[in-house]
């Protein structure tokens, strides 16, 4: 099935949208992992939805979204509901359950904001939404207030049975589905009293489940299936499985006794052990003008940002987020989590534009030369209970907004505003990776911008770096109005480095116009460099070598001549 089928409903859905009506909630089952096991109805609803929500662990990857990716369409709003804790510890005063309860309440509130705005919301669920599914927690909190529809999906138990080629039950046999989190003694009693069984939620519980099967006298009949119907599928007799290799996305299966007996009579041993898999199924306001950062104190919080009076009772905070060099796959899971949870996005306009739009969030783009004002604006929002993400390209602590926020926050009025800084992949790292390993030994990072420091300071630092034979990563090498600085910097470096010193010129690395050139210190033309470039100038030891495929790799050896 193609996305065209799903997209056919989009126009109809838009035309049917009535001003003032609330949106509809859909819990959509995706099946165990194979995208071709998504039902026709599920695919249609996914493609027609205004908002697509999905749960994910803190690493930011979502199995549900990966399954549904082929059915998504451009322009949809995505809400990543990222668990604050899965198997780890938490400092939440209510412990694990308190953290999870708060997470479900917050996630439901985020979806409710879309539903109240008349947007239809699809919550993706691996397998079946009501079969150990995370969607049920949204359903319990939202179905009483909004029209809610649940679309069933193929369960992991059905998928595992199909992978094994063994029926679950026949005639009047009884199938019992059990969580592996039960105490082994209780689990053994239940396994001994049933015909067929599926035991979910393995992973760390696997050894206890295996002990329970042995106590119940059922271990020889038990099968293990992992990530069924995916390319990582695996199945084997359960007694042969190494506990250290068992992920959460797996289950134990006791197939139909009648089918097992029939197989024994025919002398078959069931399926071979093949690679394969199973996914266990549990689990707003228009943007501010680009130059319009208005102090909340001057203009009034409600007039400027639409803050509700109730927000003052919430605990707000500022999270300074590094977006990385440009490509989405270079954005860290931690940064994704912060962006998904934010009420407000604050930053330089082009950086704010890199975050997919979400009408639930308020966006406040501004000019690149108002860092202090931007920081004060974000701190004001947070002081009034808003969760604010201040976005920077690359790493926010490298020539970016983290220092600006912390500097402005020294003012006593913002002393109690929580501030977090989340790292990002820096431009120097990105450019270096494209060229090889030019930062393989000692290096320094310098900015040639003299807007916030005098040229004399830049020149003295360049001279020190050149004298110390450090590799130099040069940020902000030139702009439309700053051309002479790079010329003078190259003159200084050429006085200390040989003409054949390798130079890497990376432009828009991670972006749509990415280019990487490898040249030499003598051949580098300053006119070929602009503000979107980063330069890496080698040390006396940096080498440029031609590889077997004809490409050039630049690296600085880890050792230095004695």
N, C-alpha and C positions, 0 to 999 in steps of 0.2 A: 504494500500500500504506500502511496506517495503522499507527500504533504499537501498536494493539491486537493485531495479529498477533504482533509481537515480544514484547509483554508477556505473552502467553499462556504462554510458557515459563518465566516468572520463578518462579511458584509451584512448578512442577515441579522447577526447578533447586534451589530452596530445600529442597524435600522430599527431593531426592536427595542433598543434602549430608551427608556422613558425618563425624561428629566425628573429627578426627585425620587426615583425608585432605588431600592437597594440592590446590590449585586447578588449573584447566586454563588453558593459554595458547592464545589464538587470534590469529593474524595475519590481519586482515580487510581485503580489498581493497574500495575504495569506488568505483572507476571514476574517470574523468578530471575530474569536476566536477559534472555534472548529478545531483542526488540520486535521480532516477528511474532512473539506471543502476546504482544499488546493487542487488546481487542479493537475492533473497528470503532466502537463507541468511544473508547478511551482516546484513541488517536484523534477522532473528530473533536472531542471536547478540549483536548490539549491545544490543538491548532486554533480553536476559536476563542480561547480564554484571553482576557485582558491581562491577568496576572497568573503566573505560574510559580508556585511555592514548593520547596522541597527541603527535607531535613538533611543535615550533614554533620559529621563529627568535626572536631576543631581543625583537622587537616584541610578542611574546605572542599574535599572531593565528595560528590554525591552519586551513589550508585543509581538512585532514581533518576536524576537528571541525565546521566549517561545513557540510560535505557531510552529515555524519552527524547533525546536530542534531535533525532531525525524527524520528529513530529512538531518541533517548535518552529515558530516563524519570527521573522525580523520585527522588531518594534514591541515585542511583549515585555512586560515588566516582570523581572525575576526577583523573588524574595527567598534568599537563602536563610533557612532557620537552623542556625548552628548551635549544637548542644554545648553548654558551658563545661560539661564534664561527661565522660562516658565510663571508662574504667579507672580513671585516676582519682586523686583526692581533691577536695575542695575546701576553701576556707569560709564557705557560706555558713552563717550562724545556724541555719537549719540543717546543716549537713547535706549529704547527697540528695535526699528527697526534697529538702527545702530549695536547693539550687534548681532541681528539675521542675518543681512546681512553679517557681518564679519564671523559669524559662518558658513553660507552656502558657502561662498567663500573658507574658510579654509577646510571645509569638501570636497568640490569639488576638491581642490588641492590634498588632501590626496588620493582620489580615482583615480585622474588623474595619480599620481605617479605609481600606480599599472597598470593602463591601458597602460601607456607608456612602462612599463616593459613587456608587452605582457600577462598580467594576466586578465582573465575574471572575472568581478565583478558583483555580484548579490546584489542589494539593496532591502532588505526586506521591504514590506509595508503592514500594516494592511489593510484589506478590499481591495480596488482597488487603485492602485498607483496614478491615476489621479482624484480620488474622495476625495477632501480635504486631499490629501496625501502629506507627506513630501518629497517623492521621486521626485515630480515634480520640486522641487528646484534644485536637482541634474541634472535632465534631461535638464532643461533650460540652465544650465552652461556647460554641457558636450556633449549633443547629437549632437551639430554642429561639434565636433572634433572627435568623436568616433562612431562606429557602436552601435546603441542603440535600444533595443527591450523592449516593455512594455507588460507584461503578466497580463491581467485583473484578478480581483478577485471578489468574492461575496461581495457586499457592505453591510454596516450596515443597510441600509434602507430595502434591500431585506430580511436580516436576521430578522429584527424586524417584518416585515409583516408576515414572516413564524411563528415566535414565537407567535404572536397574533392569527394566523389562519384567518387573514382578508386580502383580496386582496387590493392592492394599488389603482388600478383603473380598469375600464372596459369600453368597447365601446369607446366613444369619450371623456371620462373624462380626465381632465388635472391634472398632478402631478407636484407640485412645491417643490423644495428642497431649504430650506432657512437656513442661519446661525443665531443662536440665539443671535449673537452679534449685530444684527440690533437694532435700536431704537424701543421700543415697539409700538410707533405710526405707524412707517413704516411697521413693522412686522404685525400689526393688519390689515392694509390696504391690504397687499398681501394675508394674510390668508382669508380675506373676499372675495377675488376675484378669488379664486381657488377652485377646487373640492377636491382634496387630497393634503396632504402636509406632508413633513418630516422636522422637525426643528432640526438642528444639533447643536453641541457645547453647551451643557447645562451647568451643574455645576453652576458656579457663575451667569449665565444668567437666571437660571430657573424661578425666580420670575417674571422677565420681560417678559419671554415667556408666562407664565401662564396669566399675565395681558393682554397680546396681544390677546391671545385666547379668553379671556373673553370679551374684547372690540369687537372682531370680531364675537361674538355670537357662537363660535365653541368649547368652553371649555367642554361641555358635551359630545362631540364626540371624544375628544382627549385622546390618550393613551400614557403611558410612558413605555419605554423599556430600560433596563440597562444591559450592557454586554451580549448581545444576543448570544446564542449558547455555552456559557461557563458554567462552574459549578457554577458561581456566578450570573447567569441570574436572572433578576427580571422584572416583568411587572405588571402594575396596571392602573386603570383609572387615568388620570393625576391630576384631582382635589383632589385625595386622597393622593398624595405624599407629604411628608414632605420635604421642600426645603433643610433642613440641611443634608439630607441623599443622595443628588444627586451628583454623581461624574461627571467628564467631559465625561467619556465614557458612554454616555446615549443620547437618543433622544426622541422627541415628535412626535407622528404620528397621522395624520388624515387619516384614511383608506378611501377606496372608498365609497362615499355616497350611491351608489346603493347597495353595500354589507351591509352597515350599516342598510339601510332600510329593506333589506331582513331579516337580523338577528332580527330586531325589530318585523317584521311580524310573525316570527316563535317563538318569545318569548325567544330568547337567549340573554345572556348578554356578550358573548365573552368569552375569556379565564379566568380561575381562576388566582388569584394572586399567582404566584409561585416563588421560588428562582431561579434566572437565570441571564443572562447577555448579555451585548453588549459592544464591543470595538468600540468606535467612531473612524473613520478612517481619521485622519488628519495627523491630526497631522501636501635590497639595497646594501648594501656594505658588504663584508665579515666581520665577527667580528674580533676585535683586538685579538692578542694572550693573553692567560690568565694572563701573567705576563707583558704584553707590554704596559704600560701607558707611552707614549712618550709625552713630553711637546710640545704643539703646537708652542710655541715660538722657541724651539730648532730645530724642524723638518720641520716647515712650515705647516700652517693650511691645505692647500689643499692636501699635500702629506700624512698627518697623518689621516685626517678624511674625506676627500672628500668634504669639505665645498665649496660651490659655492661662487663666488665673491659677488653675490647679497645678500648672507646671512648677510653680514655686515650691510646692510641697515635695516634688520629686528630687532625687539626687542626680544632678547633672554632672557633666565632666567633659574635659577636652581630651581627645585622642589624636595625636599627630601621626598621620599615616603616610608611610612611604609607598608610592605606587609603583616603584621600580622604573626601569628605563622606558617602558611603553607597552610591550607585549603582555597580554593578559596572563599568560602562563608563568610570567615572572612575578606576579603579584602573590605575596605569601598568604597562606591560609589565615593567619592571624589578622592580616590587613583586610582580607575579605570579610572576616567576621565583624570587624569594627565598622566597616562601611555598611554592611547589611543592617547593623543595629542602630546606626546613627539617625537622629532626627534632623540634623542640619549638616550640610557640607559647605565648608568654607575654604577658599583657596584662589590662587591665580586662575583666571578664566580657562585657559587651555587645559589645565590640570583637572579642574572640576569637570570639564567636558569629557574627560577620559573615563569618568565613572558613569555606568549606565543610568539613565534617568529613572527615577522612581517618584511618582507624584505624592507618595506618602512623605517624602523628605523635602525640606526646603533647601534650596541651593543659593549660595551667596558668592558668585564670582567677583573678582576685583582685579585691578591693575597689578602689574608685577612690582611696582615700586611703593607699595603701601603695606609692607610686612608688619610694622608695628600696629597700624590701624586694624589690619586684619586680625592680628592676635588679640587685641583688645576687644574687638567685636565678638570673636569666638568665646573669650572668657566671660563676657557679659551674658551671652546666651546660656553658657553652662551654669553661671551663677543663678540663673532663673529656672534651673531644672532641666535644661535641654542637654541631650547627648550629642556632642558636636565632634565631627571628624574634620580636622584641618589637614588638607591633602597637599603633599609635595611630590614632585617627581623624584625618582631615585630613592635615596635614603634621606629622611627628613632631618637627620643630624649632620649632613654634609652640605654646607652652603645653602641651608634651606630653613624651613619654618620651625623646627624644634627649638633652636636657639632663640628665635624671635618670640615665641610663645613664653618660654621660660624667663626671658629677660623682662617682658612686659608684666609677667605674673609676679615679679618682685614687688609690685605695688600692693600695699596691705589690703586693698579692697578685694583682691583675688587670692589672698593667701590660702583660703580654705577650698578653692576649686580644685578637684582632683585632675591631675594631668598625667597622661601616659604617652610614651613615645614608642611607636612600633617601627622597627627597622625595615628598610627596603633594599633591594639590589641596587648598588650604585652604578652610575654611568661608567666609572673607571673599570669596575669589574666586568660589566657587559661588553665594553669595547675590547678589554683584554681577552675575554673568552673567545671573541670572534677572530682574534689574531693569533692566539696560541696561549702563551704564558709570559708576557712581558713583565708582569709584576711578580715574577717568581723569586725575587730577592728583595732587599730593602728598597723602598720607594717612598715618595712623598706626593701629596696632592696640594696643588696651588691654584688659586683663581687669579686670573689677570684683570678682573674687574677692579677698577680703582674708584668705584662709586662710594664704597664704605671705608676705604683705607687709602692712604696716599701711595702714589707710584714709588716713592722712595723705599717704602716698606716692602713692596712687592719685589723691587729690584734687589734689595739686600737678601731677601729670602731665596730668590732665584740663584743669586751668586753663591749662597751657602750650600744650596742643594747641588749645584754644578760642581763646586769644589769638593763636596763629600762624595761625588760620583754616585748619586742616587738616581734611580729611574724617576722621572717626573711626569705625573699625570696633570695635565693643564685643563682646568675648567674655565668656561667663559673666555675663550681665547680672543674673540673679536666680535664686534657687532657693527651695525651700520655707522654708528658714530665713534666707535673705538677701533681704529685700524692701526695706529702707530704703535700701540703697546705691544702687539705681537711681533712687529718688526724689531723693536728694541730688545724684546725677550730672546728672540732667535740670535741676535747679534751677541748677546751676553753668553748664551749657551754654546755658540760656535767657538767662542774663545776658550772653552774648557773641554769640548768634545770633538772627536774626529769627524770629518765630513761624511763618512760612511755610517755613522751612528743610525740604527734603525729608528724610524718614526712611524707610529700608527695613527692614522686620522680616521676616527669613527664619526659618522654623521647620522643622527636620528636612529641609533642602534636600538632595535626593538620596536621601531615604528614602521610606517608604511614606506618611507623613503630611505630606508637603511642603506648605507654604503660604508665600506671599510677599505681604505687604501693603505698600502705599506710603501713608504718612501724612505728617503734618507734626510739627515739634518741639512745637508748642503742643497738638496733638491727641493725641499719643501717650499712651496710658493705661498706666502701669506695671503695672497688674494684669493686662494682656493678655500679659505677657512672662514666660517661664519659662526654665529652664536649657537647653532645647533650642533657644532662639532666639539669633540673632545680629543685632545692630543695626548699620546703617550710617547715620551722621548726617552730612548734607551740610555743605559749607562755604558761605560767602556766595555762591559762584559756581555751586553745584550747581543743576541745573534738573530739573523734572518736566514732561514735555511729552506731550500726547496725540497718538498716531499716527493715521494714516488708518483703521486697523482698530478704533479705539476703545480700544486698550490704552495704558497709560502707561509711558513710558520715562524713567528717571532717569539723568542723566549729568553729569559735571563736565568742563567744557571744558579742553582741553590748555593754553590760554593763560590768563594772569592779567593783569588790567588794570594798566597801568603807572602 
